[in-house]
Amino acid sequence: MSDIRSFNPHVTVATIICRDEKFLLVEENINGRICLNQPAGHLEENEGLIEAAVRETFEETGWHVRPDHYLGVCVLKAKNGVTYVRHTFTATAMEFDPNQPLDTGIIGTQWLSLDEIKEKRSQLRSDMVIETSEQYINGNLYPLSVVTSLV
């Protein structure tokens, strides 16, 4: 019998929110390094992908959002050796709650143009920030109906 090892990548979600040609990014402290990323986080048990994206966006930014489209999925093997399967959504910023405490490690938020994001490439959590922002600008959008949840 062969040795069967289970591969368990981390399932994550991210949300692209663009308003007036600027993208909402979070500034976060990751192991002492200040990084910029789209609002993102892990899928939780008994949660659908769309619900996770809405929840993570609110927890990290204080913004209530309306999901609009599915942008796609990306598999990334991070520098820490962990493999992530990241589902990215687009959403419209609806209402900001200034009383929402931000997740641990989140310093604040910034609205940046794609050019400004590219200028800060060395501060990005990963190149997916630029890649998915460009996909959004290029209109690579799919209806939310392509994402189903049976939880």
Summary of the structure (lengths in Angstrom):
residues: 151
radius of gyration: 15.5
end to end distance: 34.0
largest distance: 58.8
contacts: 434
relative contact order: 0.26
helix: 23%
strand: 44%
